[in-house]
Amino acid sequence: MPPKAPPQVEMPPPQPHDVPAGGLDVPPKVVPTAAGENPADPLEEAFPGESQLTPEERNRWLVLHFALPRTIMTCDMAAGRSTEEELNDCLASMAWGSVEQGTSEWGLESQSPTLEPPHPSLISYSEYVERTYPTDGSMEEWAREENLKMAMQKRCTFTNPGEPGAKFRPMFDQMVKNLQHASKALIKAYDVKKPMLIEDDVPEDETRPELQNIMRFGRHQILPAFWQLLTQLTRRGRRFSLVFRSFSEEQLSVLQKELFLFCQGQHPAYDGKNKTQKPPPMSGEKASRDLRLYNLSIGRLSQEAKVLTFSERPAGEAPKVARPGEVVAPPAVPAGQEADLDGTDAPEFVPTAYNFSESYHEVYAGMQNQILVGANSAAILEDKSAGGKLLLVDHAGGMAESQVQHLLFDGSLGGIGSSGEQDPALDLRDVVTGKPLAPSEATDIFTHRVDFFNAATDVDYFVQAVEACERNFSEKILASRETEQSGLEKQAAEAHESQDQEQTLPAKEYLYRNIIPALMPALEACQRDRPPDPVEFIALYMLRHSKQYSKSLRG
């Protein structure tokens, strides 16, 4: 069951003298359509060839996959890292330095956090710690566990005084500042003292109201940039779906609860009260799309069993989506599960399950044509020990599906690197062939490595990232078609050249190449049957077997 909604209260709109907080006061951008569609307001192409895309391709269906830690949430419950530890760990992976030969100590050289090193000779502090405290399989278990513990401790205190990353403490403080609530009225209303970065220090109190519990940390648990993305896409009228990817059921439930409140306009930081901005409806009201995450749409993926199971959703077709004011009948019970007329035998519940042991078609089509048709938000719980996150795309060596773009945001993804090998945090495959795709084919088209420092400090981070990935996707479509067109033109040129060569062939060779192969079956039949009129026989044979000789001519 979805989390219980708070009591309905009247939500007055912000007063003119109120200053909106929370980053939702940015006016929506106008979504371009096609060049020349509106003569009064002609479209200037954002990139060469944009007008060659169809309206469905320019306003494609976005299926946005979001990891939770180091992507849109501040802590990592699966790894047991608090927000303070996670921010330090994040900066440790984005700080670059070198190792002094005499002392073997790592020294910071980069000036600001970046995903890639400013110079190839530098290594991140995280990589240095990994080398210093190895955890390979050849070690004894106790030594391996001790090194894991020491490495995490080093990374998670990276910016503390006296640590190698102390110079990055201002960046740490900047992230915390941007996570704090900007509205003083909101802080006062909920009696917020200071931002708490260690979640265990402020456990949830079941005796307190739900909204008070959400505000107990004095800061955002989910990045404002994520809420900004939902707001802007909704205001632009874009069709988009959300798929949350998590290793922790507990962390997913936190997001589920806040998403419910946000979509209903009841999130304490986004409800129009206390000088906060209220987002447009995202709960099905006022003809809006319902972006709330229901338990029916939460699945569990097993790489070992090769199956994605939605345990609370009955097997069968996708349920019809209700519009505001519309009454929709519940989904029909699948065949074989009907209860007896006397009601003594309850039908056996069969959950929705998609198998991918032999091919990926079923799970891809199931998610896209069933789960995300019946709901606009879904989630997949995954086993962290089973490998990278499975992401399926219809690539087919080009851009086979041009009206749907799957895009995974994940801050744990690695860079492309020189080897071009598959990222261990990701299992990216073509749904048709089942073969893995190289990172170079997917980066900022199907996947986006989240810069968590910028995502935490720039409220427009995800809006800009989606726009950039959409443009890359569009340019890839055009490049793929250009390549295909060039191939067709080359084939046509070769065929024309072949025809020109045939015109210069000697008569005998011309006949043997173009006519004899077509006549041969008729001649053999004529020789076998010895009809009274051989010429008429051959003519009728050719008419009756036109497909056979037409193929021979083209051969």
C-alpha positions in Angstrom: 0.0 0.0 0.0 1.2 3.5 -0.7 2.3 5.6 2.3 -0.5 7.2 4.2 -1.2 10.7 3.1 -1.3 13.5 5.7 -4.6 15.0 6.7 -6.1 17.3 4.0 -5.5 20.9 4.8 -6.2 24.1 2.9 -3.2 25.2 1.0 -3.4 29.0 0.1 -1.2 30.1 -2.8 1.9 32.2 -2.1 1.1 35.9 -1.4 2.6 38.5 -3.8 5.0 39.7 -1.1 6.3 36.2 -0.4 9.6 35.3 -1.9 9.4 31.6 -3.2 12.0 29.3 -1.9 13.1 25.8 -3.0 14.2 26.6 -6.5 10.7 26.3 -8.2 10.3 29.9 -9.1 12.1 29.6 -12.4 9.7 30.3 -15.3 9.2 27.3 -17.6 10.9 27.3 -21.0 8.9 26.9 -24.1 9.3 23.6 -25.8 10.1 24.1 -29.5 8.0 22.2 -32.0 9.0 22.1 -35.7 10.5 24.7 -37.9 7.8 26.6 -39.7 4.9 25.0 -37.8 3.9 28.4 -36.5 4.6 31.1 -39.1 4.2 33.8 -36.5 7.0 32.3 -34.3 9.3 30.3 -36.6 11.7 27.9 -34.8 15.4 28.4 -35.0 17.0 25.0 -35.0 18.9 24.3 -31.8 21.3 22.2 -33.9 21.7 21.6 -37.7 19.0 19.2 -38.9 16.6 19.4 -36.0 13.7 20.2 -38.3 14.2 16.9 -40.0 12.9 15.1 -36.9 9.2 14.3 -36.7 7.1 16.0 -33.9 7.0 12.6 -32.1 10.8 12.4 -32.2 11.4 15.9 -31.0 8.9 15.5 -28.1 9.8 11.9 -27.4 8.7 9.9 -24.4 11.4 10.2 -21.8 11.8 7.2 -19.5 14.1 8.6 -16.8 15.8 6.1 -14.5 17.2 7.4 -11.3 19.6 5.7 -8.9 19.1 7.0 -5.3 22.4 7.5 -3.5 24.8 10.0 -4.9 22.2 10.9 -7.5 19.1 12.4 -6.0 19.4 11.4 -2.3 22.1 12.5 0.2 22.8 9.3 2.1 23.4 5.7 1.2 21.3 3.3 3.4 22.5 0.2 1.5 26.1 1.0 2.3 25.4 2.3 5.7 26.7 5.8 5.0 25.1 8.9 6.5 24.8 12.2 4.6 28.0 13.5 6.3 29.9 10.4 5.3 28.4 10.3 1.8 29.3 13.9 1.0 32.9 13.3 2.2 33.1 10.1 0.1 31.7 11.9 -2.9 34.3 14.7 -2.7 37.1 12.1 -2.1 36.2 10.6 -5.5 36.3 14.1 -7.2 39.6 15.3 -5.6 42.7 14.8 -7.6 46.3 14.7 -6.5 49.6 12.8 -6.7 51.6 10.5 -4.5 54.9 11.8 -3.1 57.7 9.3 -3.9 59.5 9.7 -0.6 56.6 9.4 1.8 54.0 7.6 -0.4 51.5 10.2 0.9 48.8 11.6 -1.4 48.7 15.3 -1.9 45.8 17.4 -3.2 46.5 19.3 -6.5 43.1 20.0 -8.0 41.3 23.2 -7.1 37.7 22.1 -7.3 35.7 18.8 -7.5 35.6 17.2 -10.9 34.5 13.8 -12.3 37.6 13.6 -14.5 41.2 14.4 -13.5 42.6 17.8 -14.6 45.7 15.9 -15.8 46.1 12.1 -16.7 49.0 11.8 -14.2 46.7 12.5 -11.2 44.7 10.0 -9.2 41.7 10.6 -7.0 41.9 10.2 -3.2 39.4 7.3 -3.5 41.7 5.5 -5.9 44.7 6.1 -3.6 42.9 4.7 -0.6 41.8 1.7 -2.7 45.5 1.0 -3.6 46.6 1.5 0.0 44.0 -0.8 1.5 43.5 -3.5 -1.2 40.5 -5.9 -0.9 41.3 -8.6 -3.5 40.0 -12.1 -3.3 43.4 -13.6 -2.5 43.4 -12.0 1.0 42.1 -13.7 4.1 38.6 -12.7 5.0 39.5 -10.9 8.3 42.2 -8.8 6.5 39.9 -8.0 3.7 37.1 -6.8 6.1 39.6 -4.7 8.0 40.9 -3.0 4.9 37.3 -2.3 3.7 36.6 -0.7 7.1 39.8 1.4 7.0 39.2 2.5 3.4 35.7 3.7 4.2 36.8 5.5 7.3 39.5 7.4 5.3 37.1 8.4 2.5 34.2 9.3 4.8 36.4 11.8 6.8 38.1 13.2 3.8 37.4 16.9 4.5 37.8 16.8 8.3 40.5 19.0 9.9 43.9 17.4 9.5 42.8 15.1 6.7 44.2 15.2 3.1 41.1 16.9 1.8 40.8 19.6 4.4 41.1 22.2 1.7 37.9 20.9 0.2 35.9 21.7 3.4 34.5 24.8 1.8 33.0 22.7 -1.0 31.5 20.4 1.7 30.0 23.4 3.4 28.7 24.7 0.1 26.8 21.4 -0.5 25.3 21.5 3.0 24.3 25.1 2.6 22.5 24.4 -0.6 20.7 21.5 1.1 19.3 23.7 3.8 15.9 25.2 3.5 16.0 28.7 2.2 12.8 30.0 3.7 13.3 31.4 7.2 9.5 31.2 7.7 9.6 27.5 7.0 12.6 27.0 9.4 10.7 28.8 12.1 7.4 27.0 11.5 9.0 23.6 12.0 11.4 24.8 14.8 14.5 23.8 12.8 17.7 24.4 14.8 20.5 23.4 12.4 20.9 20.8 9.6 21.6 17.3 10.9 23.9 15.3 8.7 23.9 12.0 10.6 20.5 10.3 10.2 20.9 8.0 13.2 21.2 11.0 15.5 17.6 12.1 14.6 15.5 8.9 14.3 11.9 9.1 13.2 9.4 9.7 16.0 6.1 7.9 15.3 4.3 10.1 17.8 5.1 13.2 15.8 3.2 14.3 12.7 4.5 13.0 9.4 5.4 16.4 8.1 7.4 17.1 11.2 9.4 13.9 10.8 10.2 14.9 7.2 11.6 18.2 8.4 13.5 16.7 11.4 16.9 16.9 9.6 16.6 20.7 8.9 17.5 20.1 5.3 16.5 18.3 2.1 17.0 14.5 1.9 16.2 14.6 -1.8 18.0 17.1 -4.0 16.0 20.3 -4.9 17.3 19.8 -8.4 15.2 16.6 -8.7 12.0 18.4 -7.7 12.9 21.2 -10.1 13.2 18.7 -13.0 9.7 17.2 -12.3 8.2 20.7 -12.1 9.8 22.0 -15.3 8.9 18.8 -17.4 5.3 19.0 -16.1 5.0 22.7 -16.9 6.3 22.0 -20.4 3.7 19.3 -21.0 6.3 16.7 -21.7 5.4 13.0 -21.5 7.9 11.4 -19.1 8.0 8.4 -16.8 10.2 7.8 -13.7 11.9 4.5 -12.8 13.8 4.5 -9.5 16.6 2.1 -9.1 17.6 1.1 -5.5 19.5 -1.5 -3.5 17.7 -0.5 -0.3 14.0 -1.0 0.3 14.2 1.4 3.2 15.7 4.2 1.2 13.1 3.7 -1.6 10.3 4.0 1.0 11.7 7.4 2.1 11.6 8.7 -1.5 8.1 7.2 -2.0 6.7 9.1 0.9 8.2 12.4 -0.1 7.2 11.9 -3.7 3.6 11.3 -2.7 3.5 14.6 -0.7 5.3 16.6 -3.4 2.9 15.4 -6.2 -0.1 16.3 -4.0 1.2 19.7 -3.1 1.6 18.8 0.5 5.4 18.5 0.9 6.3 20.9 3.8 9.1 22.5 1.7 6.8 22.8 -1.4 3.3 23.4 -0.3 2.8 27.1 -0.9 3.0 27.9 2.8 5.8 29.6 4.8 7.2 31.4 1.7 7.6 28.2 -0.3 6.6 27.6 -3.9 3.9 25.1 -4.7 4.5 22.9 -7.8 1.8 22.1 -10.4 -0.4 19.1 -9.6 1.2 15.7 -10.3 -1.5 13.5 -8.7 -4.1 13.1 -11.4 -6.0 16.3 -10.3 -6.8 19.0 -12.8 -6.1 16.6 -15.7 -2.5 16.2 -14.5 -0.5 13.0 -14.8 -0.1 11.0 -11.6 3.6 10.7 -10.8 3.1 9.1 -7.4 4.8 5.8 -6.8 2.5 2.9 -5.8 3.5 -0.5 -4.4 1.9 -2.1 -7.5 4.7 -0.6 -9.6 7.6 -1.7 -7.4 9.4 -4.7 -8.8 12.4 -6.8 -7.6 15.0 -7.8 -10.1 17.0 -11.0 -9.7 20.0 -11.4 -11.9 20.5 -14.9 -10.7 16.9 -16.1 -11.5 16.8 -13.8 -14.6 13.4 -12.4 -13.6 11.8 -9.1 -12.7 8.8 -9.6 -10.4 6.1 -7.1 -9.3 4.8 -9.0 -6.3 1.8 -6.8 -5.6 0.6 -6.4 -9.2 -1.6 -9.2 -10.7 -0.4 -10.7 -13.9 -2.3 -9.6 -17.0 -2.7 -6.5 -19.2 -1.9 -3.0 -18.0 -4.7 -1.4 -16.1 -6.4 1.6 -17.7 -5.2 4.9 -16.4 -8.1 6.9 -14.8 -8.5 10.6 -15.6 -9.8 13.0 -13.0 -13.5 12.4 -12.5 -13.5 9.1 -14.4 -14.4 5.8 -12.8 -12.4 2.9 -14.1 -13.2 -0.8 -13.5 -10.6 -2.8 -11.7 -8.4 -5.0 -14.0 -9.9 -8.3 -15.0 -8.8 -11.4 -13.2 -6.6 -13.4 -15.5 -8.0 -16.7 -16.9 -7.8 -19.5 -14.5 -7.8 -17.3 -11.4 -11.6 -16.7 -11.1 -13.2 -17.5 -7.8 -16.0 -20.1 -7.5 -19.5 -18.6 -7.7 -20.2 -19.5 -4.1 -17.1 -17.5 -3.0 -15.6 -20.4 -1.0 -12.4 -20.6 -3.0 -10.4 -17.4 -3.4 -8.5 -17.0 -6.6 -4.8 -17.8 -6.5 -2.8 -14.6 -6.8 -0.3 -14.7 -9.6 2.1 -11.7 -9.6 3.4 -10.0 -12.7 6.8 -11.4 -13.7 9.0 -10.9 -16.7 11.7 -13.5 -17.5 14.9 -12.6 -19.3 16.8 -15.9 -19.2 16.7 -16.4 -23.0 16.0 -12.9 -24.3 15.3 -9.4 -23.0 12.2 -8.7 -25.1 9.7 -9.7 -22.4 11.1 -7.5 -19.6 11.6 -4.6 -22.0 8.1 -4.7 -23.4 6.6 -5.4 -20.0 8.1 -2.4 -18.4 7.4 -0.1 -21.3 4.0 -1.4 -22.5 2.4 -2.6 -19.2 4.0 -1.2 -16.0 4.6 2.4 -17.4 1.3 2.4 -19.2 -0.6 1.7 -16.0 1.5 4.1 -13.9 3.9 7.0 -14.6 6.4 6.0 -11.8 7.9 2.7 -11.1 10.8 1.3 -9.1 13.2 -1.6 -9.3 14.9 -3.1 -6.2 18.1 -4.8 -7.2 20.7 -7.1 -5.6 23.9 -5.2 -5.1 26.0 -8.4 -5.2 24.6 -9.5 -8.6 26.4 -6.9 -10.8 25.5 -3.7 -12.4 22.0 -2.1 -13.0 20.3 -3.7 -16.0 19.3 -1.1 -18.6 17.8 -2.1 -21.9 17.7 0.1 -25.0 16.5 -0.5 -28.6 19.7 0.4 -30.3 20.2 -2.1 -33.2 23.5 -0.6 -34.3 21.9 2.8 -34.8 18.8 4.4 -33.2 16.1 1.8 -33.9 13.6 3.4 -31.4 13.6 7.2 -32.0 10.4 8.1 -30.1 11.4 6.7 -26.7 14.5 7.6 -24.8 15.6 5.6 -21.8 18.1 7.6 -19.7 19.8 6.4 -16.5 21.1 9.0 -14.0 23.6 7.5 -11.6 26.5 9.1 -9.7 28.2 5.8 -9.2 29.0 5.2 -12.8 32.6 5.4 -13.9 34.0 7.3 -16.8 34.4 6.0 -20.3 38.1 5.3 -19.9 40.5 4.2 -22.6 39.6 0.5 -22.6 36.0 1.2 -23.5 34.9 -1.8 -21.4 31.5 -2.1 -19.7 31.1 -0.2 -16.5 30.9 -2.7 -13.5 28.1 -0.6 -12.1 26.0 -0.9 -15.2 24.7 -3.8 -17.4 23.7 -1.9 -20.5 22.3 -4.1 -23.4 20.6 -3.9 -26.7 17.2 -5.4 -26.2 17.2 -7.1 -29.7 20.6 -8.7 -29.7 21.1 -9.0 -26.0 24.7 -7.8 -26.5 26.3 -5.2 -24.2 26.8 -1.7 -25.5 30.1 0.1 -25.1 30.0 3.1 -22.8 31.0 5.4 -25.7 27.7 4.4 -27.4 25.6 5.3 -24.4 27.3 8.2 -22.4 25.0 11.2 -22.3 22.5 9.5 -24.6 21.3 6.5 -22.6 23.3 7.1 -19.4 24.4 10.2 -17.5 27.1 10.1 -14.8 25.8 12.5 -12.2 28.2 15.1 -10.9 26.8 15.0 -7.3 28.6 18.2 -6.2 27.0 20.2 -9.0 23.7 18.4 -8.6 23.6 19.5 -5.0 24.7 23.1 -5.6 22.8 23.9 -8.9 19.0 23.6 -8.8 18.9 23.4 -12.6 21.4 20.5 -12.9 19.0 17.8 -14.0 17.0 20.1 -16.2 20.2 21.0 -18.2 21.4 17.3 -18.2 18.1 16.1 -19.7 18.2 18.8 -22.3 21.8 17.9 -23.2 21.1 14.2 -23.4 18.0 14.8 -25.5 20.0 16.8 -28.0 22.7 14.1 -28.2 20.0 11.5 -28.8 18.5 13.7 -31.6 21.9 14.2 -33.2 22.6 10.5 -33.0 19.3 9.8 -34.9 20.3 12.2 -37.7 23.8 10.8 -37.9 22.4 7.2 -38.1 20.1 8.2 -40.9 22.8 9.9 -42.7 25.0 6.8 -42.5 22.0 4.7 -43.7 21.3 7.1 -46.6 25.0 7.1 -47.6 24.9 3.3 -47.7 21.8 3.3 -49.9 23.4 5.9 -52.3 26.5 3.8 -52.5 24.4 0.7 -53.4 22.5 2.6 -56.0 25.8 3.9 -57.5 27.2 0.4 -57.6 24.0 -0.9 -59.3 24.2 1.9 -61.8 27.8 1.1 -62.5 27.0 -2.6 -62.9 24.3 -1.7 -65.5 26.8 0.5 -67.4 29.2 -2.4 -67.5 26.6 -4.8 -68.8 26.0 -2.5 -71.8 29.5 -3.2 -72.9 29.4 -7.0 -72.5 29.7 -9.2 -75.7 26.3 -10.6 -76.8 27.0 -14.1 -75.7 28.2 -13.2 -72.2 25.3 -10.8 -71.8 22.8 -13.6 -72.5 24.5 -16.1 -70.3 24.5 -13.6 -67.4 21.0 -12.3 -67.6 18.8 -14.6 -69.7 20.0 -18.2 -69.5 19.7 -18.4 -65.7 16.0 -17.3 -66.0 15.3 -19.7 -68.9 17.2 -22.7 -67.5 14.3 -24.1 -65.4 11.8 -23.8 -68.3 14.3 -25.4 -70.7 14.9 -28.3 -68.3 11.1 -28.8 -67.9 10.6 -28.6 -71.7 13.4 -31.2 -72.3 11.8 -33.5 -69.7 8.2 -33.2 -70.9 8.8 -32.9 -74.7 5.6 -30.9 -75.4 4.2 -30.7 -79.0 4.7 -26.9 -79.0 8.0 -26.2 -77.1 7.9 -22.4 -77.6 4.4 -22.1 -76.2 5.3 -24.4 -73.3 8.3 -22.2 -72.4 6.2 -19.0 -72.6 3.5 -20.4 -70.4 6.1 -21.8 -67.9 7.7 -18.4 -67.6 4.4 -16.7 -67.0 3.5 -19.2 -64.3 6.9 -18.9 -62.6 7.4 -15.2 -62.8 8.9 -14.8 -59.3 11.5 -17.4 -60.1 12.9 -15.9 -63.2 12.5 -12.3 -62.0 14.8 -13.2 -59.1 17.2 -14.8 -61.5 17.4 -11.7 -63.6 18.3 -9.6 -60.6 20.8 -12.2 -59.4 
